[in-house]
Amino acid sequence: MIFLVAALLVLGILVGAAAHTPLPVLLPAAGAVALWLLAFSVREHLRER
């Protein structure tokens, strides 16, 4: 339960920080995170085979 509370706290902090970040900075950062997640998921998918 404490893990869930900590995860929600961190999520709230990150969303709050993103709300105050200018859009020209936020969009490339979001794109970088999305590419990293895509690369990670492809790597994990290929590892299962």
Buried (B, 14 or more C-beta within 10 A) or exposed (E): EEEEEEEEEEEEEEEEEEEEEEEEEBEEEEEEEEEEEEEEEEEEEEEEE
